[in-house]
Each structure stands twice: as structure tokens, then as C-alpha cells.
Amino acid sequence: MSNVLTHLNQQGEANMVDVTDKALSSRSATAVGFINMRPETLALINQGDNAKGDVFAVARIAGIQAAKKCSDLIPLCHPLMLSKVAVDFTIEPEKNRIKVQSLCRVTGQTGVEMEALTAVSVACLTLFDMCKASDPQMQISGINVLSKQGGKSGDWKHSGTNSGKSSGASA
């Protein structure tokens, strides 16, 4: 890991990283996040009884669209031609939450961590929007990168406790 902030130039100004000379390589990233809610709200979702419809279908599409639009949302991100975006949900009734996990893949010159994080964030926000009438006190938390593969810096896995690994959930 580098201790250099790559998005700042020598004068400390915002700078889009030049990836012109980087080789194309297969890259992927997985991110996770959680949305906690009342047990009654979780039951509504699980039973498919939410008044706005299939919350998982809408949140999945929102997450995929968000990953594809990441460079429009994060100013210094490079636009990427993503080859895969997956957004998955795991209901964790014992913790009154839903685990949201995304996987993004690309063959390119820069990584897809921001796209995976954006997919999770927007999927969580969409779940909130779809269920806020039932539970306006839901909380979104624990959004982070679980792993990344490929590129010059190689493979990396999150070692912290917020990674969802201790939840016992399958994704």
C-alpha cells in the first residue's frame, strides 16, 4: 500500500490519475453493506408484502445502474466498461438486517472498488426508500470493500470485523 494520495498533484490540487501506460488486466472487487430495521419491516420484505413491490428486484437494478454510473457520481473516477455487476441480498433475521453484497468485474487499466461500493450504497439507499414508510429509523452501516483482485497491486482481502465475515451469512 502506498502512503501517497494519488488524486492530488504536486501542488495539492485535484487530479485524475493518468492510467494511459497501465496494462489492461482482469480486475474485480467485492463490497458489502448492511441495513438494519425493525423485525416487522424485515418480515414484510421477506414475505413480499411491501406496498411498493419487490424491494430486492428494484434495489438490485438500482445497484447495477449505480455501478455503471460511478464516474458520473465520483468526480475523479474513470469511466469503466464493466463486464459484470452482481448485487445480492442476504436476510439476517437474527440481527434484524439485510446484508447487501456486490461484485464488479472489468478488464481495464484501473480497479473497480468504487463501482462495487457505489452499487452497495445505492442498493441500501433503495431498500431504505422502498421501506421508509414502514420503518423510517432504518440504519445503513458497514459499507466497505471485502476484496479486490488484479491490477498492479495484486489481490487484497479486508481483515477487519466490519467486513461481514463474522456474520455467518452466505452471499
HELIX and SHEET records of a PDB file:
HELIX    1   1 PRO A   39  GLN A   47  1                                   9    
HELIX    2   2 VAL A   55  LYS A   68  1                                  14    
HELIX    3   3 CYS A   70  LEU A   73  1                                   4    
HELIX    4   4 PRO A   93  LYS A   95  5                                   3    
HELIX    5   5 GLU A  113  CYS A  131  1                                  19    
HELIX    6   6 THR A  161  SER A  163  5                                   3    
HELIX    7   7 LYS A  165  SER A  167  5                                   3    
SHEET    1   A 5 LYS A  84  GLU A  92  0                                        
SHEET    2   A 5 ARG A  97  GLY A 108 -1                                        
SHEET    3   A 5 SER A  25  ASN A  36 -1                                        
SHEET    4   A 5 GLN A 139  GLN A 149 -1                                        
SHEET    5   A 5 TRP A 156  LYS A 157 -1                                        
END                                                                             
